[in-house]
Amino acid sequence: MSQHPDMDELTAKGEDESFEALASRLIDEYGAERRDDVQAAIAAERRRFDDADVRSFLPVLVERSVRDRIERA
């Protein structure tokens, strides 16, 4: 966390919105029947990066990993 709690809150909110948009996009692409798979994969991949200091690229990294998981399943 930074020394600016308000900025941390804004960053977390923006990150959450990015992941919500990602989930929506992937559910549209893979179908509603894969909703639980998509959401579980996103949650698992996000946890991998819990300790990441640089968070700007997390949505892209998570998306790539989630696509790989779903396409292999």
VEXSE-181052 format. One record per residue (C-alpha): residue in three letters; x, y, z; residue number from 1. Coordinates in pm, 1 decimal. Each point is the difference from the previous one (the first is absolute). Layout:
N
mido residuo: ALA, c1: X, c2: Y, c3: Z, num: NUM
...
//
This chain:
73
mido residuo: MET, c1: 0.0, c2: 0.0, c3: 0.0, num: 1
mido residuo: SER, c1: 111.5, c2: 353.1, c3: -63.4, num: 2
mido residuo: GLN, c1: 9.0, c2: 287.4, c3: 241.2, num: 3
mido residuo: HIS, c1: -319.9, c2: 130.7, c3: -158.6, num: 4
mido residuo: PRO, c1: -296.8, c2: -208.0, c3: 118.6, num: 5
mido residuo: ASP, c1: -243.9, c2: 187.7, c3: -224.3, num: 6
mido residuo: MET, c1: 209.7, c2: -85.4, c3: -305.9, num: 7
mido residuo: ASP, c1: 19.2, c2: -365.0, c3: 106.7, num: 8
mido residuo: GLU, c1: -379.9, c2: -9.9, c3: 25.8, num: 9
mido residuo: LEU, c1: -40.3, c2: 153.0, c3: -345.7, num: 10
mido residuo: THR, c1: 251.4, c2: -243.1, c3: -145.8, num: 11
mido residuo: ALA, c1: -175.8, c2: -298.7, c3: 156.5, num: 12
mido residuo: LYS, c1: -337.8, c2: 123.3, c3: -126.5, num: 13
mido residuo: GLY, c1: 135.5, c2: 41.6, c3: -352.7, num: 14
mido residuo: GLU, c1: 160.6, c2: -342.0, c3: 14.8, num: 15
mido residuo: ASP, c1: -327.2, c2: -158.3, c3: 113.6, num: 16
mido residuo: GLU, c1: -184.7, c2: 170.8, c3: -285.4, num: 17
mido residuo: SER, c1: 259.3, c2: -127.0, c3: -248.2, num: 18
mido residuo: PHE, c1: -47.2, c2: -355.7, c3: 122.1, num: 19
mido residuo: GLU, c1: -378.3, c2: 30.0, c3: -8.9, num: 20
mido residuo: ALA, c1: 26.1, c2: 115.6, c3: -362.4, num: 21
mido residuo: LEU, c1: 238.1, c2: -287.7, c3: -74.1, num: 22
mido residuo: ALA, c1: -242.0, c2: -252.0, c3: 150.6, num: 23
mido residuo: SER, c1: -286.3, c2: 141.0, c3: -202.4, num: 24
mido residuo: ARG, c1: 202.5, c2: -14.6, c3: -322.7, num: 25
mido residuo: LEU, c1: 115.6, c2: -355.9, c3: 59.3, num: 26
mido residuo: ILE, c1: -347.1, c2: -120.7, c3: 99.3, num: 27
mido residuo: ASP, c1: -136.8, c2: 154.0, c3: -319.5, num: 28
mido residuo: GLU, c1: 272.3, c2: -173.7, c3: -197.9, num: 29
mido residuo: TYR, c1: -7.1, c2: -342.9, c3: 165.2, num: 30
mido residuo: GLY, c1: -370.8, c2: -9.2, c3: 81.5, num: 31
mido residuo: ALA, c1: -212.3, c2: 38.4, c3: 311.3, num: 32
mido residuo: GLU, c1: 38.8, c2: -371.0, c3: 76.4, num: 33
mido residuo: ARG, c1: 371.0, c2: 70.3, c3: 70.5, num: 34
mido residuo: ARG, c1: -74.8, c2: 292.2, c3: 237.2, num: 35
mido residuo: ASP, c1: 111.4, c2: -188.6, c3: 312.9, num: 36
mido residuo: ASP, c1: 316.0, c2: -123.4, c3: -172.7, num: 37
mido residuo: VAL, c1: 87.6, c2: 351.2, c3: -115.9, num: 38
mido residuo: GLN, c1: -60.5, c2: 158.2, c3: 338.6, num: 39
mido residuo: ALA, c1: 192.5, c2: -270.6, c3: 185.7, num: 40
mido residuo: ALA, c1: 293.9, c2: 27.0, c3: -239.2, num: 41
mido residuo: ILE, c1: 10.6, c2: 379.4, c3: 33.0, num: 42
mido residuo: ALA, c1: -8.4, c2: -24.4, c3: 380.2, num: 43
mido residuo: ALA, c1: 278.7, c2: -259.7, c3: 3.2, num: 44
mido residuo: GLU, c1: 219.4, c2: 200.2, c3: -234.7, num: 45
mido residuo: ARG, c1: -56.6, c2: 321.7, c3: 196.5, num: 46
mido residuo: ARG, c1: 116.0, c2: -175.8, c3: 318.0, num: 47
mido residuo: ARG, c1: 327.2, c2: -89.9, c3: -172.6, num: 48
mido residuo: PHE, c1: 73.4, c2: 371.5, c3: -25.8, num: 49
mido residuo: ASP, c1: -114.9, c2: 109.8, c3: 346.4, num: 50
mido residuo: ASP, c1: 350.7, c2: 112.3, c3: 96.1, num: 51
mido residuo: ALA, c1: 80.9, c2: 175.2, c3: -327.9, num: 52
mido residuo: ASP, c1: 126.9, c2: 354.1, c3: 46.4, num: 53
mido residuo: VAL, c1: -68.2, c2: 103.9, c3: -357.7, num: 54
mido residuo: ARG, c1: -364.9, c2: -66.1, c3: -77.0, num: 55
mido residuo: SER, c1: -50.0, c2: 183.8, c3: -328.6, num: 56
mido residuo: PHE, c1: 24.9, c2: -308.2, c3: -218.8, num: 57
mido residuo: LEU, c1: -185.7, c2: -246.9, c3: 221.8, num: 58
mido residuo: PRO, c1: -317.8, c2: -7.8, c3: -208.8, num: 59
mido residuo: VAL, c1: 202.2, c2: -92.1, c3: -311.1, num: 60
mido residuo: LEU, c1: 203.8, c2: -265.6, c3: 181.5, num: 61
mido residuo: VAL, c1: -308.4, c2: -147.4, c3: 163.2, num: 62
mido residuo: GLU, c1: -191.6, c2: -2.6, c3: -328.3, num: 63
mido residuo: ARG, c1: 273.9, c2: -196.1, c3: -176.0, num: 64
mido residuo: SER, c1: 17.4, c2: -255.7, c3: 279.6, num: 65
mido residuo: VAL, c1: -377.4, c2: -35.7, c3: 23.2, num: 66
mido residuo: ARG, c1: -32.9, c2: -52.4, c3: -375.5, num: 67
mido residuo: ASP, c1: 267.5, c2: -270.0, c3: 17.3, num: 68
mido residuo: ARG, c1: -178.6, c2: -172.9, c3: 289.4, num: 69
mido residuo: ILE, c1: -339.1, c2: 6.6, c3: -167.4, num: 70
mido residuo: GLU, c1: 123.6, c2: -109.6, c3: -339.3, num: 71
mido residuo: ARG, c1: 187.5, c2: -293.5, c3: 155.2, num: 72
mido residuo: ALA, c1: -303.6, c2: -112.6, c3: 202.3, num: 73
//
